[in-house]
Amino acid sequence: MIMNKKCPKCYEGVLRGWHELSEDEREVVKRLPASADYEAAERESLHQWCTRCWFESRGGESLT
């Protein structure tokens, strides 16, 4: 799922999917607080992150 788009929080970064993140960026994401509603596998397959401000988004729904 590639949906690169501008970050709605910082407006400068780009939202990237799990497979687009580097190994170091994935380690940061693993340490970010996550909603209890999402398991790791679902989070990796559906969510996107801005590597500038670490905003997390799930499609049209934002997770701040």
C-alpha positions as CSV (number, residue, x, y, z in Angstrom):
1,M,0.0,0.0,0.0
2,I,1.8,3.1,-1.2
3,M,0.0,6.3,-0.3
4,N,2.8,8.8,0.0
5,K,1.3,12.1,1.0
6,K,2.3,15.2,3.0
7,C,2.2,14.9,6.8
8,P,-0.9,16.7,8.2
9,K,1.0,17.6,11.4
10,C,4.3,19.2,10.2
11,Y,3.4,19.8,6.6
12,E,7.0,19.2,5.5
13,G,7.4,15.5,6.0
14,V,6.0,12.7,3.9
15,L,4.0,9.8,5.3
16,R,5.7,6.5,4.5
17,G,4.7,2.9,5.0
18,W,6.5,0.3,7.0
19,H,8.3,-1.2,3.9
20,E,9.5,2.3,3.0
21,L,11.3,2.9,6.4
22,S,14.9,2.1,7.0
23,E,15.9,-0.4,9.7
24,D,16.7,2.5,12.1
25,E,13.4,4.2,11.4
26,R,11.5,0.9,12.1
27,E,13.3,0.6,15.4
28,V,12.0,4.1,16.3
29,V,8.5,3.2,15.2
30,K,8.5,0.1,17.4
31,R,9.3,2.3,20.4
32,L,6.6,4.9,19.7
33,P,3.4,4.5,21.9
34,A,0.7,2.7,20.0
35,S,-3.0,2.4,20.5
36,A,-4.0,-0.8,22.2
37,D,-6.5,-1.3,19.4
38,Y,-3.8,-2.3,16.9
39,E,-1.6,-5.3,16.9
40,A,1.9,-5.0,15.5
41,A,1.2,-6.8,12.2
42,E,-1.8,-4.6,11.5
43,R,0.1,-1.5,12.4
44,E,3.0,-2.4,10.1
45,S,0.6,-3.2,7.2
46,L,-1.8,-0.3,7.5
47,H,-0.2,2.6,9.2
48,Q,2.2,5.3,7.9
49,W,4.7,7.5,9.6
50,C,6.3,10.9,9.1
51,T,10.0,10.5,9.8
52,R,10.3,14.2,10.4
53,C,7.9,14.6,13.3
54,W,6.9,10.9,13.9
55,F,3.3,11.5,13.3
56,E,1.4,8.2,12.8
57,S,-1.6,7.8,10.4
58,R,-3.9,4.9,9.5
59,G,-5.3,5.8,6.1
60,G,-7.7,8.6,6.7
61,E,-7.6,8.3,10.4
62,S,-4.8,10.0,12.3
63,L,-3.2,8.7,15.5
64,T,-1.6,11.4,17.5
